[in-house]
Amino acid sequence: MLSIISSRRFGVRLFLVVWLAGTFCFDLAALSPYAQKAVLARRTKRRREPIVDVIFESLNKEQGSFLGATELKELEIPIVHYQLDYAMTSFGRWQLKQFLFPTADVTTIMHRQEVVKALLNDPEFFACAQKALPYVAESEDALIAYWNENDSLSHKAADLYYTFPWIENVNGYLNDSKTALDWGMLLKTIRRCDSLFVELCKVSFAKELLKLSIGVTNNVSLEGMLLNNAKSLFRGHVPWYVRYDEHKYLGTQAQYSDLMENGSLADRWAAFLRGATFDDGKVEILQEDGWLKAGWDNTAGALWGATFGQLFPDFSLAYKWSSEQAQNISDASLAKKGFVALAVVGYTAYLDYALYTGSRDSFTSIKSLFGTMDALRARLIDVVRALHAIRALERYVALHPTISDYPFAHKMKQVRAENVSQKLKALLEMLDEKTFKGDEAWIYSRGRVLLAHKILLEIKDELVPVLEAVAEFDAYVSIATLMQEHEQKNARFCFVEFVDANEPILDIQACWVPMLMPERAVVNDIKFGIDGQPNKWVITGPNGGGKSTFLKAVGHAVILGHGFGIMPAQRARIAPLAGLRTCLRPEESLLDDMSQFMAEKKRMDEMLQFVQESSEAQKVVALIDEPFRGTVDAESAERIYSFGQKVAQRPGSIVCIATHVEKPVGLAQQMPGIFGNCHVGIAEHADGTFERLFTVQLGCEHWWFDDAGKRSRFIDWLSTEYSQKKASETSKSA
């Protein structure tokens, strides 16, 4: 029988402890570097699982009849999967999950064993596989993204192709041409300057219309519409650029307008402050030697004179201000002319802002465009790396004499260019171009990147068989790694040996519970239907003694044996089974108006039917924990006893019932050789404390039924110990 390493009912506590410890399920320092990487990559692989499920949607294995949804939940198979996962890729993790759906096909199981044995028996081949798989894992995100319907990069890239309305055929032709896509990117880059162009032109257009409306000009200048704003932005910030020339200045309104529009900011401001008089279409500007010279000092002098000329005529910043001059300037400068001067500054600031926003929006748009292209190229470079790693794997597999002819090895060969469609062949050839060599060059063919992305979206399903082969091989490497990591430990894994027998047999030596860390394992034996042992057992003992975990250990061993082809044990011999069912914790349902007892009875009826359908050709296992709860112990005892009498007539089944009521132990006396009794070892010490031995021993635990005092002491001790441990865990977490 099996010795259990955990108490019977940890419930939520067990789940939380295992889950929280799961990230570091084994001491990382004690693991090989490859296993450490696999353990640390688990969270990333879980994040990709939904998309990997989409990739392999058409390949998802049917769960079949070996297990049901109830067993997956009650045996906590997701946690077992998590604990045993050494797959490097998300594809391998998916395949391991498929292996946890057991099969009754012994040939399939032995095929899996042969591949794992080939890895373990050939260290060089094993090392090559472990070296190549991390490269696939590092780049698998790029491949997986092509099946992600919500991938933002693909959505952004869709806007970079030709989408002319009503000419789909032309679009298809252009989008299949690298040259056309290159030109399209150039045009899209130019179009990203729209914001800057519009900001530069829209004010110029308004100014041309304004000059036309007030009679400054008789026609709208195309140059003025397109270039004057740009000129103004440039000239307005060059202090030494002076539009005004006193020798050529005739005082016409057009000249004055040109000065105000195209002169530097210094000249505009100075001219306004000097005071311009309009008389019969002539515009006169107050002139004096040195007053209209270029530069900011001209403006500063004009501002000083306009503001303080009368008060400080001798302090003129290189200008001599007479009272008449100062009065002429200051009369209106701080009113209308001062306001106009501020308007000139505001107008120039507006032009500056227009230039800034236009440049900013254009730059942002161009940056986004090229950022999308760079991200797309980087993704395709990762695809190239992943394909190269898969090709390396394929070469290793193809050269191995044992597994090169297995189905997954033939699927992996489809990554070779000679074995694929013309489109995929063209893609593989394209991905070998310099564009995808991995350097961070700014200059590369963006049309080639877009074309490769488009082809990959179209033919991605052709890669599914290759990815499935990678998934299967990674799962084998994971199982081999799992066995290798436990090879020198007391808690080991072994290959299952299948034997022919008329009745079901479980002969497992040094078995342990794979949900928990192997360092804590206490290994013991399971013997059902072997060496004179019956194949139906009633396990008794106190609550919290380990009965439930015993049932889970048996269930895990059966599932791993018929899925992975291995068991957590030193040695394992079993007769092939066709199914496993559990009744560990049926739940009441208020929605279905089902009480705890009704839920128990319904599940036990299903278990009885399952066992009664067993035969020599369809051997099954039924694991039952505390059946018929929710009623008085006497009623539970009667129903369990009756159930045992019925299943005793089905020799094609292994049945194990855990119970704390006494009557079912009589099944062994009534039907010797068919039923047997066992219990979980509990030792009481002289100081009144107890020790749970976690060993399953032959015979009935009579003190649990007959010694009320010891029973009471054990329950009190167990409650106290549980409370102390909970308090300790709470303080540690705090």
LUMLUM-523105 format. One line per 8 residues: for each residue x, y, z of C-alpha. Coordinates in Angstrom, 3 decimals. Example, Ala and Ser with C-alpha at 12.3 -4.5 7.8 and 13.67 -1.06 7.14 Angstrom:
BEGIN
12.300:-4.500:7.800; 13.670:-1.060:7.140
% end
This chain:
BEGIN
0.000:0.000:0.000; 0.930:3.654:-0.160; 2.313:5.838:2.606; 0.894:9.331:2.332; 3.006:12.419:2.803; 0.210:14.738:3.710; -2.730:14.776:6.070; -6.175:13.843:4.933
-7.934:17.159:4.709; -5.835:20.169:3.985; -8.578:21.409:1.639; -8.111:25.035:0.784; -5.002:25.180:2.918; -3.286:22.490:0.887; -4.308:24.190:-2.336; -2.987:27.585:-1.233
0.272:26.241:0.161; 0.965:24.271:-3.022; -0.072:27.133:-5.263; 2.005:29.747:-3.449; 4.945:27.377:-3.376; 4.357:26.470:-7.004; 6.524:29.207:-8.426; 9.380:27.711:-6.446
7.954:24.202:-6.388; 11.431:22.773:-6.011; 14.515:24.399:-4.597; 15.782:26.233:-7.684; 19.360:26.002:-6.509; 19.083:22.212:-6.630; 17.850:22.186:-10.232; 19.868:22.093:-13.415
20.136:25.403:-15.343; 17.715:24.126:-17.972; 15.140:23.134:-15.335; 15.548:26.502:-13.604; 14.726:28.323:-16.835; 11.693:26.125:-17.383; 10.388:26.725:-13.856; 10.887:30.488:-14.078
9.168:30.607:-17.490; 5.916:29.065:-16.214; 4.122:32.375:-15.667; 4.944:33.568:-19.177; 3.747:30.288:-20.654; 0.462:30.507:-18.771; -0.129:33.963:-20.231; 0.172:32.574:-23.766
-2.056:29.553:-23.208; -5.306:30.987:-24.657; -3.631:31.824:-27.976; -1.830:28.467:-28.131; -5.229:26.835:-27.663; -6.388:28.765:-30.741; -3.360:27.598:-32.742; -4.050:23.956:-31.943
-7.835:24.301:-31.994; -8.274:21.717:-34.725; -5.824:19.411:-32.963; -7.254:19.541:-29.461; -7.519:16.026:-28.199; -10.852:14.758:-27.076; -10.842:14.064:-23.382; -12.390:10.680:-24.047
-13.916:8.427:-21.452; -10.889:7.721:-19.266; -11.440:10.831:-17.121; -14.334:13.172:-16.563; -14.499:16.825:-15.571; -15.174:15.786:-11.974; -11.895:13.888:-11.769; -9.910:16.800:-13.190
-11.316:19.027:-10.477; -11.219:16.644:-7.525; -7.719:15.365:-8.245; -6.501:18.944:-8.848; -4.878:17.993:-12.136; -3.987:21.618:-13.062; -1.764:21.783:-9.973; -0.153:18.452:-10.865
0.494:19.814:-14.354; 2.018:22.956:-12.883; 4.295:21.031:-10.561; 5.597:18.683:-13.241; 6.014:21.249:-15.994; 9.571:21.507:-17.288; 8.503:22.421:-20.819; 10.520:25.284:-22.225
7.955:26.493:-24.769; 4.279:27.332:-24.487; 3.671:24.691:-27.144; 5.283:22.048:-24.947; 3.215:23.150:-21.963; 0.076:22.710:-24.070; 1.181:19.202:-25.059; 1.907:18.222:-21.463
-1.640:19.209:-20.617; -2.877:16.917:-23.386; -0.782:14.062:-21.979; -2.623:14.486:-18.682; -5.749:13.258:-20.450; -4.930:9.536:-20.087; -5.302:7.035:-22.877; -6.050:3.319:-22.759
-3.930:2.803:-25.884; -0.819:1.071:-24.565; 0.953:1.431:-27.924; 0.697:5.228:-27.703; 1.992:5.241:-24.134; 4.933:3.008:-25.036; 5.735:5.275:-27.981; 6.019:8.188:-25.541
8.212:6.111:-23.270; 10.540:5.204:-26.137; 11.156:8.843:-27.045; 11.854:9.781:-23.414; 14.174:6.785:-23.034; 15.999:7.818:-26.213; 16.634:11.226:-24.668; 17.822:9.829:-21.348
20.022:7.186:-22.963; 21.717:9.641:-25.323; 23.126:12.540:-23.257; 24.528:14.319:-26.308; 21.177:14.229:-28.101; 19.412:15.305:-24.899; 21.822:18.237:-24.465; 21.317:19.366:-28.077
17.539:19.348:-27.606; 17.820:21.309:-24.365; 20.068:23.810:-26.104; 17.743:24.397:-29.080; 14.415:24.624:-27.232; 15.245:27.837:-25.304; 15.857:29.582:-28.626; 12.380:28.593:-29.739
10.990:29.788:-26.407; 12.715:33.174:-26.664; 11.116:33.887:-30.031; 7.805:32.054:-29.748; 5.893:35.253:-28.931; 6.496:36.404:-32.501; 4.956:33.221:-33.913; 2.078:33.096:-31.453
1.121:36.691:-32.253; 0.020:35.684:-35.762; -2.900:33.780:-34.254; -3.850:36.601:-31.891; -6.891:38.378:-33.294; -6.357:41.267:-30.867; -2.734:41.846:-31.772; -2.278:45.620:-31.939
0.799:45.498:-34.172; -1.034:43.531:-36.857; -3.897:46.011:-36.721; -1.480:48.924:-37.160; 0.331:47.163:-39.995; -2.971:46.632:-41.843; -3.081:50.396:-42.523; 0.233:50.247:-44.382
-1.107:48.247:-47.326; -2.930:49.515:-50.395; -6.673:49.792:-49.811; -7.993:51.669:-52.812; -11.806:51.382:-52.955; -13.481:49.497:-55.798; -10.213:48.084:-57.180; -9.538:45.037:-55.041
-7.638:43.288:-57.824; -5.246:46.206:-58.116; -4.808:46.271:-54.350; -3.941:42.588:-54.378; -1.382:43.077:-57.114; 0.239:46.052:-55.366; 0.283:44.348:-51.975; 2.058:41.353:-53.496
4.833:43.538:-54.883; 7.801:44.476:-52.704; 8.592:47.452:-54.933; 5.037:48.766:-54.835; 4.997:48.456:-51.045; 8.311:50.305:-50.824; 6.885:53.186:-52.885; 3.736:53.078:-50.825
5.787:53.554:-47.666; 7.547:56.526:-49.233; 4.227:58.142:-50.138; 2.839:57.442:-46.661; 5.911:59.084:-45.160; 5.352:62.204:-47.267; 1.679:62.246:-46.367; 2.621:62.190:-42.694
3.835:65.787:-43.282; 0.258:66.933:-43.964; -0.050:68.604:-40.582; 3.047:70.707:-41.111; 2.050:71.611:-44.674; -1.441:72.636:-43.632; -0.220:74.789:-40.757; 2.274:76.539:-43.022
-0.230:77.175:-45.781; -3.526:77.912:-44.103; -2.371:81.254:-42.598; -0.703:82.249:-45.856; -3.936:81.527:-47.696; -5.889:83.706:-45.265; -3.369:86.545:-45.624; -3.583:86.443:-49.409
-7.360:86.674:-49.255; -7.117:89.570:-46.771; -4.734:91.528:-49.024; -7.044:90.918:-51.960; -10.048:92.154:-50.010; -8.435:95.447:-48.889; -6.951:96.192:-52.255; -3.312:95.676:-51.413
-3.092:93.273:-54.337; -5.222:92.483:-57.354; -4.680:88.734:-57.468; -3.958:85.820:-55.166; -0.332:84.778:-55.420; 0.305:81.037:-55.552; 3.741:81.696:-54.125; 2.139:83.708:-51.360
-0.266:80.877:-50.562; 2.433:78.230:-50.437; 5.575:80.033:-49.350; 4.882:83.376:-47.676; 4.079:81.830:-44.328; 7.257:79.808:-44.396; 9.223:82.917:-45.386; 7.603:84.906:-42.638
8.399:82.248:-40.056; 11.993:82.310:-41.206; 12.474:86.078:-41.582; 10.633:86.933:-38.417; 13.354:85.195:-36.398; 16.394:86.657:-38.195; 17.193:89.994:-36.506; 19.625:91.146:-39.181
17.183:90.610:-42.019; 15.716:94.048:-42.846; 13.028:94.385:-45.473; 13.006:98.164:-45.267; 15.359:100.162:-47.528; 14.968:103.897:-47.123; 16.379:104.577:-50.564; 13.831:102.351:-52.254
10.973:103.018:-49.894; 8.347:105.069:-51.730; 5.761:104.995:-49.004; 3.236:102.925:-50.894; 0.790:100.854:-48.929; 2.055:97.706:-50.671; 5.612:98.437:-49.549; 4.525:99.074:-46.000
2.426:95.897:-46.034; 5.410:93.967:-47.337; 7.563:95.416:-44.583; 5.062:94.433:-41.938; 4.531:90.988:-43.428; 8.020:89.933:-44.377; 10.359:92.029:-42.261; 11.989:90.742:-39.135
10.136:90.919:-35.843; 12.454:93.751:-34.785; 11.571:95.825:-37.823; 7.856:95.197:-37.511; 7.775:96.269:-33.918; 10.031:99.291:-34.485; 8.014:100.473:-37.464; 4.765:100.330:-35.546
6.221:102.164:-32.563; 7.745:104.912:-34.699; 4.334:105.766:-35.884; 3.158:105.389:-39.449; 0.936:108.093:-40.872; -1.455:107.366:-43.695; -2.225:110.190:-46.057; -3.630:109.834:-49.579
-2.451:106.251:-49.840; 1.050:107.148:-48.650; 2.572:105.640:-45.562; 5.220:107.730:-43.872; 7.528:106.352:-41.221; 9.390:108.646:-38.859; 13.008:108.545:-39.974; 16.163:109.742:-38.349
19.756:108.795:-38.800; 20.364:105.393:-37.257; 16.772:104.910:-36.261; 15.966:102.160:-38.716; 19.112:100.114:-38.669; 18.957:96.337:-38.447; 18.907:94.318:-35.287; 17.236:94.096:-31.909
18.938:97.255:-30.652; 16.758:99.138:-33.124; 13.654:97.795:-31.457; 15.045:98.342:-27.987; 15.829:101.956:-28.785; 12.393:102.512:-30.243; 10.733:100.957:-27.210; 12.801:103.099:-24.849
12.005:106.247:-26.720; 8.312:105.437:-26.945; 8.084:104.774:-23.235; 10.688:106.947:-21.487; 11.915:109.328:-24.218; 10.379:112.424:-22.626; 11.569:111.573:-19.112; 15.093:110.476:-19.974
16.024:112.074:-23.300; 19.764:111.638:-22.692; 19.532:107.934:-21.824; 18.662:106.649:-25.233; 20.690:103.475:-25.895; 22.802:105.107:-28.646; 19.895:107.189:-29.913; 19.449:110.920:-29.473
15.907:111.786:-28.760; 14.712:115.342:-29.112; 11.606:116.398:-27.283; 9.761:116.641:-30.564; 10.799:113.175:-31.606; 9.962:111.653:-28.278; 6.599:113.390:-28.217; 5.846:112.254:-31.742
6.565:108.677:-30.852; 4.989:108.559:-27.431; 1.737:110.325:-28.223; 0.020:107.148:-29.403; 2.596:104.430:-28.947; 1.326:103.176:-25.627; -2.231:103.183:-26.878; -3.148:102.074:-30.357
0.376:101.612:-31.630; 1.481:99.809:-28.519; -1.493:97.494:-28.851; -0.656:96.894:-32.501; 2.909:96.119:-31.530; 1.715:93.501:-29.075; -0.533:92.123:-31.792; 2.514:91.735:-34.028
4.277:89.763:-31.309; 1.150:87.657:-30.782; 0.850:87.010:-34.490; 4.468:85.910:-34.692; 3.948:83.683:-31.650; 0.914:82.177:-33.367; 3.014:81.411:-36.427; 5.618:79.857:-34.141
2.958:77.719:-32.488; 1.585:76.694:-35.872; 5.070:75.631:-36.903; 5.530:73.769:-33.618; 2.211:71.907:-33.757; 2.577:71.081:-37.418; 6.119:69.850:-36.927; 5.159:67.965:-33.773
2.181:66.211:-35.365; 4.124:65.359:-38.501; 7.089:64.098:-36.526; 4.845:62.038:-34.234; 3.032:60.551:-37.198; 6.265:59.703:-39.005; 7.751:58.311:-35.809; 4.665:56.131:-35.311
4.866:54.934:-38.910; 8.518:53.966:-38.677; 8.022:52.590:-35.165; 5.358:50.240:-36.515; 7.670:49.156:-39.297; 10.593:48.610:-36.909; 8.392:46.586:-34.533; 7.113:44.512:-37.449
10.638:43.881:-38.656; 11.760:42.937:-35.131; 8.886:40.471:-34.889; 9.797:38.868:-38.202; 13.428:38.644:-37.080; 12.166:36.710:-34.043; 10.163:34.481:-36.387; 13.376:33.814:-38.312
15.162:32.912:-35.083; 12.345:30.593:-34.031; 12.344:28.873:-37.436; 16.120:28.489:-37.332; 15.867:26.914:-33.873; 13.139:24.564:-35.129; 15.325:23.648:-38.089; 18.143:22.829:-35.672
15.758:20.637:-33.673; 14.645:18.934:-36.858; 18.246:18.149:-37.787; 18.917:16.626:-34.368; 15.753:14.536:-34.550; 16.352:13.459:-38.159; 19.796:12.115:-37.291; 18.613:10.079:-34.315
18.235:6.409:-35.254; 15.410:5.654:-32.802; 12.922:8.484:-33.170; 13.567:9.867:-36.655; 10.688:7.804:-38.063; 8.091:8.764:-35.452; 5.104:10.833:-36.677; 6.142:14.014:-34.873
9.581:13.825:-36.515; 7.975:13.711:-39.965; 5.808:16.713:-39.097; 8.886:18.656:-38.052; 10.416:18.076:-41.500; 7.793:20.381:-42.993; 9.932:23.300:-41.903; 12.285:22.406:-44.751
11.820:24.561:-47.827; 11.476:21.588:-50.193; 8.493:20.216:-48.286; 6.243:23.261:-48.223; 3.892:25.217:-50.483; 5.209:27.791:-52.922; 4.089:30.663:-50.717; 5.751:29.282:-47.625
8.838:28.467:-49.660; 8.936:32.064:-50.921; 8.524:33.280:-47.348; 11.347:31.107:-46.052; 13.615:32.361:-48.825; 12.585:35.958:-48.136; 13.296:35.595:-44.420; 16.884:34.671:-45.284
17.400:38.109:-46.844; 19.646:40.706:-45.201; 16.574:42.654:-44.110; 15.937:40.052:-41.395; 19.496:39.483:-40.207; 18.837:41.164:-36.897; 20.938:44.328:-37.106; 19.342:47.624:-36.097
19.830:49.291:-39.458; 17.586:52.246:-40.227; 17.759:51.637:-43.969; 16.081:48.403:-45.054; 13.379:47.335:-47.475; 10.135:48.114:-45.710; 8.261:46.662:-48.651; 9.944:43.303:-48.027
8.917:43.448:-44.367; 5.299:44.180:-45.279; 5.255:41.437:-47.908; 6.724:38.853:-45.505; 4.179:39.821:-42.850; 1.321:39.483:-45.325; 2.458:36.064:-46.556; 2.923:34.786:-43.006
-0.623:35.810:-42.112; -1.891:33.937:-45.156; 0.032:30.684:-44.677; 0.349:30.555:-40.880; -1.802:27.414:-40.686; 0.839:25.552:-42.701; 3.134:25.962:-39.704; 0.691:24.351:-37.270
1.927:20.762:-37.860; 5.490:21.964:-37.298; 4.490:23.704:-34.069; 2.611:20.602:-32.988; 5.777:18.565:-33.542; 7.741:21.081:-31.475; 5.086:20.857:-28.765; 5.284:17.074:-28.642
9.068:16.974:-28.634; 9.261:19.675:-25.957; 6.857:17.631:-23.839; 9.132:14.604:-24.175; 12.153:16.694:-23.194; 10.147:18.017:-20.240; 9.317:14.490:-19.047; 12.924:13.397:-19.488
14.089:16.465:-17.551; 11.579:15.704:-14.807; 12.925:12.170:-14.449; 16.526:13.334:-14.597; 15.990:15.990:-11.910; 14.586:13.340:-9.527; 17.065:10.611:-10.398; 19.218:11.051:-7.286
16.326:11.772:-4.942; 14.378:9.457:-2.709; 11.212:10.489:-4.553; 11.815:9.373:-8.125; 9.898:8.787:-11.322; 9.954:5.509:-13.219; 8.613:4.119:-16.476; 5.426:2.100:-16.189
5.554:-1.552:-17.174; 2.269:-2.809:-18.608; 1.374:-6.442:-17.953; -1.387:-8.703:-19.217; -3.808:-9.812:-16.510; -7.418:-10.889:-16.281; -8.028:-8.550:-13.368; -6.738:-5.023:-12.752
-3.326:-4.779:-11.109; -1.500:-1.881:-9.471; 1.955:-2.834:-8.228; 3.786:0.380:-7.405; 6.931:0.454:-5.299; 8.029:3.534:-3.330; 5.186:5.675:-4.594; 4.825:9.308:-3.534
2.480:12.242:-4.096; 3.623:14.419:-7.067; 1.618:17.454:-5.940; 4.071:18.161:-3.141; 7.802:18.751:-2.989; 9.794:15.514:-3.235; 12.052:16.539:-0.345; 9.113:15.972:2.013
8.005:12.685:0.487; 7.645:9.466:2.456; 7.647:6.685:-0.111; 5.685:3.445:0.295; 4.110:0.738:-1.787; 0.740:0.295:-3.465; -0.448:-3.227:-4.160; -3.874:-3.847:-5.675
-4.615:-7.330:-7.024; -0.987:-8.495:-6.725; 0.775:-10.982:-4.423; -2.513:-12.199:-3.012; -3.746:-8.715:-2.186; -7.377:-7.855:-3.001; -8.167:-5.148:-5.514; -10.840:-3.536:-3.349
-9.972:-1.801:-0.090; -11.659:0.043:2.754; -9.304:2.557:4.357; -10.277:3.739:7.823; -8.924:6.117:10.401; -9.499:9.536:11.910; -10.263:12.697:10.031; -7.004:14.453:9.182
-5.038:11.236:9.032; -4.296:11.153:5.313; -7.023:9.007:3.758; -8.049:11.579:1.136; -4.475:12.196:0.051; -4.010:8.442:-0.297; -6.870:8.374:-2.796; -5.371:11.310:-4.689
-1.996:9.592:-4.798; -3.554:6.516:-6.397; -5.402:8.718:-8.874; -2.281:10.694:-9.818; -0.281:7.507:-10.325; -2.931:6.081:-12.665; -3.236:9.323:-14.641; 0.511:9.836:-15.066
1.003:6.188:-15.944; -1.596:6.311:-18.715; -0.615:9.802:-19.862; 3.108:10.393:-19.472; 3.970:6.699:-19.285; 5.728:7.334:-15.975; 4.759:7.178:-12.304; 6.078:8.852:-9.157
7.696:5.679:-7.839; 10.800:3.493:-7.926; 9.056:0.791:-9.953; 5.549:0.349:-11.366; 3.699:-2.576:-12.974; 0.056:-2.211:-13.926; -2.550:-3.894:-16.067; -3.835:-1.398:-18.658
-6.907:0.469:-17.441; -9.800:1.955:-19.396; -11.111:4.533:-16.954; -10.882:6.332:-13.626; -13.673:7.925:-11.598; -13.617:9.722:-8.256; -16.122:10.718:-5.628; -14.023:12.890:-3.329
-16.118:15.959:-2.576; -19.502:16.223:-4.309; -20.935:19.674:-3.668; -24.441:20.713:-2.821; -26.245:22.951:-5.290; -28.893:25.415:-4.201; -29.698:26.186:-7.823; -30.482:22.536:-8.487
-32.203:22.148:-5.114; -29.649:19.475:-4.214; -28.486:19.022:-0.625; -25.111:17.608:0.382; -26.544:14.142:0.870; -28.427:14.227:-2.444; -25.261:15.291:-4.236; -23.393:12.422:-2.562
-26.082:9.900:-3.471; -26.236:11.065:-7.085; -22.484:10.743:-7.470; -22.420:7.314:-5.789; -25.132:6.090:-8.175; -22.898:7.174:-11.046; -19.910:5.429:-9.465; -21.881:2.200:-9.094
-22.933:2.271:-12.736; -19.317:2.979:-13.770; -17.993:-0.015:-11.820; -20.763:-2.318:-13.022; -19.819:-1.573:-16.629; -16.261:-2.794:-16.061; -15.030:-6.073:-17.487; -11.855:-8.007:-18.128
-11.312:-5.944:-21.265; -12.384:-2.649:-19.644; -10.636:-2.461:-16.299; -11.402:0.613:-14.192; -10.494:2.352:-10.932; -12.999:3.963:-8.538; -11.764:6.193:-5.683; -14.350:7.184:-3.077
-13.898:9.452:-0.070; -16.386:9.523:2.839; -19.438:8.681:0.717; -23.021:9.520:1.720; -22.095:12.485:3.890; -24.916:14.720:4.978; -26.851:12.103:6.917; -26.392:10.141:10.173
-23.411:7.800:10.404; -25.639:4.731:10.677; -27.308:5.483:7.346; -23.939:6.219:5.702; -22.528:2.951:7.021; -25.434:0.914:5.642; -25.221:2.485:2.209; -21.439:2.107:1.984
-21.736:-1.547:2.975; -24.419:-2.115:0.358; -22.303:-0.382:-2.287; -19.366:-2.641:-1.402; -21.481:-5.768:-1.782; -22.550:-4.691:-5.277; -19.117:-3.741:-6.603; -17.589:-6.933:-5.197
-19.244:-8.781:-8.055; -17.195:-6.812:-10.622; -13.659:-8.271:-10.699; -12.637:-5.893:-13.488; -12.491:-2.958:-11.083; -10.224:-1.508:-8.421; -12.269:0.176:-5.716; -10.901:2.084:-2.739
-13.286:3.573:-0.157; -12.103:5.930:2.591; -14.470:6.151:5.552; -14.573:6.970:9.253; -17.600:4.727:9.968; -17.119:1.148:11.179; -19.541:-1.169:9.390; -17.797:-1.183:5.942
-14.747:-2.869:7.509; -16.913:-6.006:7.719; -16.746:-6.366:3.928; -13.268:-7.925:4.319; -14.638:-10.601:6.668; -17.655:-11.268:4.486; -15.687:-11.366:1.208; -12.045:-12.224:1.943
-9.750:-11.976:-1.035; -12.063:-9.450:-2.648; -12.043:-6.716:0.020; -9.296:-5.804:2.444; -8.889:-3.304:5.281; -6.116:-0.789:5.767; -5.620:2.351:7.834; -3.428:5.413:8.133
-0.866:5.077:10.917; -1.255:7.353:13.956; 1.052:7.124:17.001; 0.278:8.493:20.467; 3.225:9.518:22.653; 3.469:9.452:26.414; 3.208:13.244:26.657; -0.285:13.124:25.141
0.753:14.306:21.690; 0.137:12.402:18.506; 2.216:11.796:15.403; 0.681:11.231:12.017; 2.933:8.665:10.362; 1.441:9.077:6.906; 1.804:5.398:6.293; -0.982:3.130:5.147
-0.912:-0.107:7.058; -2.849:-3.332:6.762; -5.795:-3.937:9.053; -8.481:-1.801:10.638; -7.807:1.192:12.921; -9.916:-0.187:15.781; -9.100:2.479:18.359; -10.885:5.048:16.184
-14.105:3.116:16.718; -13.565:1.582:20.179; -11.471:4.004:22.249; -13.575:7.120:22.845; -10.935:8.714:25.072; -8.125:8.370:22.547; -10.420:9.519:19.781; -11.300:12.663:21.751
-7.643:13.372:22.601; -6.626:13.059:18.962; -9.351:15.409:17.740; -8.399:18.023:20.363; -4.695:17.695:19.509; -5.349:17.957:15.773; -7.500:21.055:16.239; -4.850:22.730:18.400
-2.054:21.907:15.991; -4.046:23.172:13.043; -4.813:26.467:14.825; -1.153:26.939:15.742; -0.020:26.327:12.191; -2.599:28.740:10.824; -1.447:31.416:13.287; 2.179:30.776:12.305
1.378:31.039:8.604; -0.562:34.274:9.197; 2.323:35.852:11.124; 4.820:34.852:8.433; 2.685:36.293:5.653; 2.242:39.510:7.647
% end
